[in-house]
């Protein structure tokens, strides 16, 4: 018995929807693409305008004075390693991609997380959406992004944003729900406006959990940006893809080790900031 008529094909519904979006909102998508490209180009220029040794020295000194010497040594070692691997430019491109993606992910996830913490109905609507976003394989996000924005860095950023939103949104909601009600009531009792309560009481109190969400967002965004090398995003992901397609073990291994160094750098740096935030929270 032929049961092919019972098969469900989401693509049959989604493809026309994407075509309709391209036909009616092409100008909007083009403007978004130009904005993302401008931000990426500006950040890459900042990271690449100085010689690599100068960037390593500045980064190590900044971390030394802000966090401590141990992390400064690690940052210098990671950046020095990618320089010795001959992948400095690609590493800076990857860092720029991750930075822009994380900034946009946080800009979307943070207000939604605050709203979900205050409105249970909003969280009830967002929860299944976030479950789907975290369950779908990450490379699937590249398909609609490429259909809308074509190949290049912009679809990589868009797919990375979608992949990075769920952890930040969930932990933002958790962070604000953990703020004691007495703190909010105290702020209202002394005549503080809702804006002042948010920025002076709730956010500082929720900062440790928010930084955990930021750490997760950074690491997931890095994983997605590397995968986005398949669609022409450049950076270390492109080197991994090139090594795979050409069967060059040396290139793939060098790029993989550089990715490990970048992941270690970002993870330890975000953890260092997290510990600083917890220290300040404990002192306050």
C-alpha positions in Angstrom: 0.0 0.0 0.0 1.3 3.4 -1.0 1.4 5.7 2.0 3.4 8.5 0.4 0.5 10.8 0.5 0.8 10.8 4.3 4.4 12.1 4.3 4.9 15.5 5.8 7.3 17.9 4.0 7.9 21.1 5.9 10.0 22.4 3.0 6.9 22.6 0.8 5.5 25.2 3.2 8.7 26.9 4.2 10.2 27.4 0.7 7.3 29.5 -0.6 7.4 31.5 2.6 11.1 32.2 2.1 10.5 33.2 -1.5 7.7 35.5 -0.4 10.0 37.2 2.2 12.7 37.6 -0.5 10.2 39.1 -2.9 8.6 41.6 -0.5 11.4 42.4 2.0 14.5 42.3 -0.2 15.4 45.9 0.7 15.1 45.2 4.4 17.4 42.1 4.2 19.8 44.0 2.0 20.0 46.8 4.6 20.6 44.3 7.4 23.3 42.6 5.4 25.0 45.9 4.8 24.9 46.8 8.5 26.3 43.4 9.5 29.1 43.7 6.9 29.9 47.2 8.1 30.2 46.1 11.7 32.3 43.1 10.8 34.6 45.1 8.6 35.1 47.8 11.3 35.9 45.2 14.0 38.3 43.3 11.7 40.0 46.6 10.9 40.5 47.3 14.6 41.9 43.8 15.2 44.2 43.7 12.2 45.4 47.3 11.9 48.2 46.7 14.4 50.9 44.1 14.1 50.1 40.8 15.8 52.8 41.2 18.5 51.3 44.6 19.5 47.8 43.1 19.7 49.1 40.2 21.9 50.9 42.7 24.2 47.9 45.0 24.5 45.5 42.1 25.2 47.9 40.5 27.8 48.4 43.8 29.6 44.7 44.6 29.7 43.9 41.2 31.1 46.8 41.5 33.6 45.5 44.8 35.1 41.8 43.9 35.0 41.8 40.2 36.1 45.3 38.8 36.9 48.6 37.5 35.6 47.7 33.9 35.2 45.0 34.7 32.7 47.2 37.3 31.0 49.8 34.6 30.4 47.2 32.2 29.0 45.8 34.9 26.6 49.3 35.7 25.4 50.0 31.9 24.9 46.8 31.3 22.9 47.3 34.3 20.7 51.0 33.5 20.2 50.1 30.0 19.3 47.7 31.0 16.5 50.4 33.5 15.2 53.0 30.7 15.1 50.4 28.5 13.2 50.3 31.1 10.5 46.5 31.7 11.0 46.5 35.1 12.7 44.3 36.8 10.1 41.8 33.9 10.1 41.7 33.9 13.9 40.9 37.6 14.0 38.2 37.1 11.5 36.7 34.4 13.6 36.9 36.5 16.8 35.2 39.3 14.9 32.4 37.0 13.7 31.8 35.6 17.2 31.9 39.1 18.8 29.3 40.6 16.4 27.1 37.5 16.7 27.2 37.5 20.5 26.4 41.2 20.7 23.4 40.8 18.5 22.3 37.6 20.3 22.5 39.3 23.7 20.7 42.4 22.3 17.8 40.1 21.4 17.9 37.6 24.2 18.3 40.0 27.2 15.1 42.0 26.8 13.1 38.8 26.0 14.5 37.1 29.0 13.6 40.0 31.3 10.1 40.0 29.8 9.8 36.3 30.3 10.9 36.6 33.9 8.2 39.2 34.5 5.4 37.5 32.5 4.9 33.8 32.9 2.7 33.7 29.8 5.5 35.0 27.7 7.8 32.3 29.1 5.2 29.7 28.3 5.2 30.8 24.7 8.9 31.0 24.4 9.8 27.7 26.1 8.8 25.4 23.3 10.4 27.7 20.7 13.6 27.6 22.6 13.4 23.8 23.0 13.1 23.5 19.2 16.0 26.0 18.6 18.3 24.0 20.9 17.2 20.6 19.5 17.5 21.3 15.7 21.0 20.5 14.4 23.0 23.8 14.1 23.8 23.4 10.4 20.1 23.4 9.5 19.9 27.1 10.4 22.3 27.8 7.6 19.8 26.7 4.9 17.2 29.5 5.4 19.9 32.0 6.1 21.7 31.3 2.8 18.3 31.3 1.0 17.7 34.8 2.3 21.1 36.4 2.5 23.0 34.3 -0.1 26.5 32.9 0.7 29.0 34.8 2.8 29.4 36.2 6.3 25.9 37.6 6.8 24.1 34.2 6.7 26.7 32.9 9.1 26.0 35.7 11.5 22.3 35.2 11.3 22.5 31.4 11.9 24.9 32.0 14.8 22.5 34.5 16.4 19.7 32.0 16.3 21.9 29.3 17.8 23.2 31.7 20.5 19.9 33.1 21.7 18.5 30.2 23.7 21.1 29.8 26.4 21.3 33.6 27.0 17.5 33.9 27.1 17.0 31.0 29.4 19.7 32.1 31.9 18.5 35.7 31.7 15.0 34.6 32.8 16.5 32.4 35.5 18.7 35.3 36.7 15.9 37.8 37.1 13.6 35.2 38.8 16.3 34.6 41.4 16.4 38.3 42.4 14.8 38.4 45.8 11.4 40.1 45.8 12.4 42.1 48.9 15.1 43.9 46.8 12.5 45.1 44.3 10.1 46.1 47.1 12.9 48.0 48.8 13.6 49.9 45.6 10.0 50.8 45.2 9.7 51.8 48.9 12.5 54.4 48.6 10.8 55.9 45.5 13.1 54.4 42.8 11.6 54.3 39.3 11.2 50.9 37.6 14.2 51.8 35.4 16.3 52.6 38.4 15.3 49.3 40.1 16.2 47.4 36.9 19.7 48.9 36.4 20.7 49.5 40.0 19.2 46.6 41.8 18.1 43.7 39.5 20.9 43.7 37.0 23.8 43.9 39.6 22.1 41.1 41.6 21.5 38.9 38.6 25.0 39.6 37.1 26.7 36.3 38.0 24.0 34.2 36.3 23.9 36.6 33.4 27.6 36.1 32.9 27.1 32.3 32.9 24.6 32.8 30.1 27.1 35.0 28.2 29.8 32.4 28.5 27.5 29.7 27.0 26.4 32.1 24.3 30.1 32.8 23.4 31.1 29.1 23.2 28.0 28.0 21.2 28.5 31.0 18.8 32.1 30.0 18.3 31.0 26.4 17.4 28.5 27.7 14.9 30.8 30.2 13.3 33.3 27.5 12.6 30.6 25.4 11.1 29.5 28.4 9.0 32.8 28.1 7.1 30.7 25.8 4.8 28.8 28.8 3.5 31.8 31.1 2.9 32.0 32.8 6.3 35.8 32.9 6.2 38.0 32.6 9.3 39.1 29.4 10.8 36.0 27.6 9.7 36.9 28.2 6.1 40.4 26.7 6.8 38.8 23.6 8.3 36.5 23.3 5.2 39.4 23.7 2.8 41.4 21.1 4.6 38.5 18.7 4.5 37.7 19.2 0.8 41.3 19.0 -0.3 42.1 16.2 2.1 45.0 18.2 3.6 45.5 16.8 7.0 48.1 19.4 8.0 45.9 22.4 7.2 42.9 20.8 8.9 44.9 20.0 12.0 46.4 23.5 12.2 43.0 25.1 11.9 41.5 22.7 14.4 44.3 23.5 17.0 43.8 27.2 16.4 40.0 26.8 17.0 40.9 25.1 20.3 43.1 28.0 21.2 40.4 30.5 20.5 37.8 28.5 22.4 40.2 28.3 25.4 40.9 32.0 25.2 37.2 33.0 25.1 36.2 30.4 27.7 38.8 31.4 30.2 38.3 35.1 29.6 34.6 34.9 30.1 35.1 32.8 33.2 37.6 35.4 34.5 35.0 38.1 34.0 32.4 35.9 35.7 34.7 35.5 38.7 35.3 39.2 38.9 31.5 39.8 38.8 30.9 37.3 41.5 33.7 38.9 43.6 32.1 42.3 43.3 28.7 40.9 44.0 30.0 39.3 47.2 31.7 42.5 48.3 28.5 44.5 47.7 
